[in-house]
Amino acid sequence: MSSTFLYFAYGSNLLMKRIHINNPSASRIGIGKLKHYRLDFNYKSKRWGGAAATIVPDSGSCVWGAMWEIHNDNMSSLDRQEGVSQGVYEVVTASVERPDGATVQCRTYQLVDQPPALSEGESLPPHRQPSKVYMDTIVAGAEESGLPAYYIEQLRNIPNNGYSGPVDHHAD
């Protein structure tokens, strides 16, 4: 049995400084995309001052992210960070496609309370907008991870609620 697991990060844990707060063994091993999912937002996060990111099934979309190898000793801290025991996120196993076309199985997280799809041309409603500080962290992590430029530009264009104050890493 392996002493590590693979984790697919698509939100704030794209950023090495952020993931190492609770998961010091995390080592970025590359990037990948989760096909047939879209990035969306729901659940008011006290930690970030806005809506939290999630992945939602969507046949026409993909979500890019970082793949981290993490020691099994950090699995419970990652679950705690994602609010699994509080019913905020649930653990899912995702088939992530690497740039070379190979597919690997990764642990990732999905909000339990999934947001509905937006209508064509509808923008993210205010109660589902992430904070500016959260999106800045995601974009910095996407750049640091080497995600495709077009995807980073999509992230930059996600509407935010303007909050750029302090982040409480111990809140949910």
C-alpha positions in Angstrom: 0.0 0.0 0.0 1.3 3.4 -0.9 2.2 5.9 1.8 1.0 8.8 -0.4 -2.1 9.8 -2.4 -2.7 12.1 -5.3 -4.8 15.2 -4.8 -6.2 17.4 -7.5 -6.4 21.1 -6.4 -8.4 23.6 -8.4 -9.0 26.4 -5.8 -6.8 28.1 -3.2 -4.7 24.9 -2.8 -3.2 25.6 -6.3 -0.8 27.9 -4.4 2.1 26.1 -2.7 2.2 28.5 0.3 -1.5 27.9 0.9 -1.5 24.1 0.7 1.5 23.9 3.0 -0.4 25.6 5.8 -2.1 22.3 6.6 -0.4 19.8 4.4 3.4 20.2 4.7 4.2 17.0 2.8 2.5 18.2 -0.4 4.7 18.1 -3.5 3.4 19.4 -6.8 3.9 16.7 -9.4 2.2 18.4 -12.4 -1.0 19.8 -13.8 -4.0 18.2 -15.3 -7.6 18.7 -16.4 -10.8 17.3 -15.1 -12.9 16.8 -18.2 -16.7 17.2 -18.2 -16.7 19.5 -15.1 -17.0 23.3 -14.7 -15.6 25.5 -12.0 -18.4 27.1 -10.0 -19.0 28.8 -6.7 -21.4 28.4 -3.8 -21.3 28.2 0.0 -20.4 31.4 1.9 -16.9 30.9 3.3 -16.1 32.7 6.5 -12.4 32.0 5.9 -12.4 33.8 2.5 -15.2 36.3 2.8 -17.1 35.0 -0.2 -18.3 31.9 -2.1 -16.1 28.8 -2.2 -15.0 27.0 -5.4 -16.4 23.7 -6.4 -16.5 21.4 -9.4 -19.8 20.6 -11.1 -20.5 18.0 -13.8 -20.8 19.8 -17.1 -20.3 17.8 -20.3 -18.9 20.8 -22.3 -16.3 22.1 -19.8 -13.1 21.2 -18.1 -11.3 22.4 -14.9 -7.6 22.7 -14.8 -5.7 22.2 -11.6 -2.5 21.1 -9.9 -1.8 17.5 -8.9 -0.1 17.1 -5.5 1.4 14.0 -4.0 0.7 14.1 -0.3 1.7 11.8 2.5 -1.2 9.8 4.0 -0.5 11.4 7.4 -1.9 14.6 5.9 -5.1 13.2 4.6 -7.1 14.0 7.7 -5.8 17.6 7.9 -6.8 18.1 4.2 -10.3 16.7 5.0 -10.5 19.0 8.0 -9.4 22.0 5.9 -12.1 21.2 3.4 -14.8 20.8 6.0 -15.7 17.2 5.2 -16.9 16.3 8.7 -19.1 19.5 8.8 -20.7 18.5 5.5 -19.3 21.4 3.5 -17.3 19.4 1.0 -17.3 15.7 0.1 -14.4 13.6 -1.1 -14.6 12.4 -4.7 -12.3 10.4 -6.9 -11.5 12.2 -10.1 -10.0 10.9 -13.4 -7.6 13.7 -14.2 -5.9 13.9 -17.6 -2.3 14.9 -17.6 -0.8 17.0 -20.5 0.7 13.8 -22.0 -2.8 12.3 -22.3 -2.5 9.7 -19.5 -5.2 9.7 -16.9 -4.6 9.3 -13.2 -7.0 8.9 -10.3 -6.9 11.8 -7.8 -8.6 12.6 -4.6 -10.5 16.0 -4.8 -13.4 17.8 -3.1 -16.8 18.9 -4.3 -19.2 21.1 -2.4 -22.1 19.1 -1.0 -24.5 21.9 -1.9 -23.9 22.1 -5.6 -24.9 25.3 -7.4 -27.4 25.3 -10.3 -26.2 26.0 -13.8 -26.5 29.6 -15.0 -28.6 30.4 -18.0 -26.9 31.5 -21.2 -25.5 35.0 -20.7 -26.4 35.0 -17.0 -23.5 36.2 -14.7 -22.6 34.8 -11.3 -25.2 36.2 -8.8 -23.8 38.2 -5.9 -24.4 35.5 -3.3 -22.3 33.0 -5.3 -19.4 35.4 -6.0 -16.0 34.6 -4.5 -14.0 37.3 -2.7 -11.2 39.2 -4.5 -8.6 37.8 -2.1 -9.7 34.3 -2.8 -9.6 34.8 -6.6 -6.2 36.5 -6.3 -5.0 33.3 -4.4 -6.4 31.0 -7.0 -4.9 33.0 -9.9 -1.5 33.2 -8.2 -1.7 29.4 -7.7 -2.7 28.8 -11.3 0.2 30.9 -12.5 2.6 29.2 -10.1 1.4 25.8 -11.2 1.8 26.6 -14.9 -1.9 26.2 -15.9 -2.7 27.2 -19.5 -2.8 31.0 -20.1 -6.3 30.8 -21.6 -7.6 29.2 -18.4 -5.8 31.7 -16.1 -7.5 34.5 -18.1 -10.9 32.7 -17.5 -10.1 32.7 -13.8 -9.3 36.5 -13.9 -12.6 37.2 -15.5 -14.7 35.5 -12.8 -16.8 38.2 -11.0 -15.9 38.7 -7.4 -17.5 40.5 -4.5 -14.6 42.9 -4.0 -13.6 41.7 -0.5 -9.8 41.9 -0.1 -9.4 42.0 3.7 -7.8 39.5 6.0 -8.2 35.7 5.6 -8.8 33.6 8.7 -7.2 30.3 7.8 -8.9 28.7 10.9 -12.5 29.6 9.9 -14.6 27.5 7.5 
